[in-house]
């Protein structure tokens, strides 16, 4: 199995577990004299099985990430950490820029005026540069995922 296939299976399991959680919460409480639409015990059993499958898949994915090298020699795990760091920096800049945009709610010159303490244009440029780096890293990661055997 290729790493990319395992990642797709992991995403499917995540969706399945979310669905099972929702079905369980809908079935745990019924009016007296009624029967639930689905057996909670069966849903818990399915959830337990899916969680075990997910845990094994995650172990295998993590092992592949820790041992697989990209064509440039870097470990895939290191590139994933780099991408996650770039994504976190991008989110931080995005939050700062959003906070700097305050709607004008002044009715007269005497009311409080808000002044941004950051250079929004410069931060926007940094965000754009980070987005390009993230996109480039994602391309490298996705290409590697289809070549790495687990």
N, C-alpha and C positions, 0 to 999 in steps of 0.2 A: 504494500500500500504506500502511496506517495504521501508526503507530509500534507500537501494541499487537500487531499481526500480526507485525511484525518481531521483537518481543520473544519472542513464542510460537515463531517459527521458530528463534530463537537458542537457546531452551531445548531444543527438539527436537534441534538439532544437537549440543548439549552431551551429551544422552543418547545420541545415535547415536555420538559419539566415544568415550564411556565404554564402550559396547558393543563397538565395534571394538577398543579397547585390550584389553579382556578376551578377545576372540576371538583377537587376535594372540598374547597371552601363553599361551593354551591351545594354540596351533598351532606355536609356534616350536621346541618340543622334542618329539620322538617317539622311540619305541624303534626301534632299528636294524631295518630290514626293513619297518617300518610306514610308512604315508603319513598326513600330517596330514589332519584332517577338512576343513580349508579351506586354500586357498592363501594363504600369508603375503604373497606379492607382491600378490595381488588385494586383500587386506585393507589393506595399506599404500597401495595406489592409491586405494581408497575413502576411507581416512583423509586422504590428501593432498587429495583433492577436497573432502571435508567441511571440512577446515581452511581451504582457500581460500574456500569459500562463507561460512564463519563469519567470517573476517577481513573480507570485503567487507560483510557484514551489520553487523558491529560498527562499521566505519567510517561506514556510513550512519546507524546509530543514534546514534553519538556526534555526528555533524554535526547531526542533528535536535535532539538535546539541547542543543547549543550555540547553536542559532539560534531555537528555539521559545520563545515566551513564553506564560505562563499568563494567564488573564483579568485577574489582578491586576497584570500587567506584569513579574513576575519571570521570569527565564530558567529553563527546566526543569532545566538543569544545576545551577544554584544550589540549587534545591529538592531535587534528588537528593543534593547534598553535605550539605545541612541534615539530610535524613533519615538519611544514613549516619552523621553525627555523633551524632544522637540515638540511633540503634541502638547505636553504640559506647559511649555513656554508659550506656545501659540495661544492656548486657552487663557493664560495669565494676561498676555497682552490684549487679547480680545475683551476680557473683563475690565481692564483698565480703560480701554478706549470707550467701551459702553458706559462706564461710570462718568466719563468726562463729558458726555452728551446729556446736558440737563435742559429740559424745556424751559424756555423763558416764561417766568410766571410773575414778572414785575409789572405793577400797575403805574408806578411813578418812579422818578429818579431817586427818591429817598429810600426805597426798599432795597433789601440786600441783593447785591450782585454776586453771582457765582463766577469764579475765575479758575479755569483749568490749570493744574499744576504740572501738566505733561505736554510734550509736543506730540499732538495726536498724529500729525502727518508723518513724523519720524517713526512713531510706533507702528503705524499702519504699514509703512515700508518694511519694517522688521517682520511684521506679521506676514506680509506677502512673500518675503524671502524665505521665511520658515515654511510656509505652505509649499513652496517649490521644493525645498529640501525634503519635506515629509513625503511629497508625491514621488520624488526620485527614489527615496529609500523604500517606499511601498512597492514600487516597480521591481526593485532588486529582490526584495523579500518574496514577492509573489512568484517571480521567475524561479527563484531557488526552491520554493515550496513544491513546484511541479517536477523538480529533478531529484529531490531528496527522498530516498527510500527509508521506510521505517521498519 
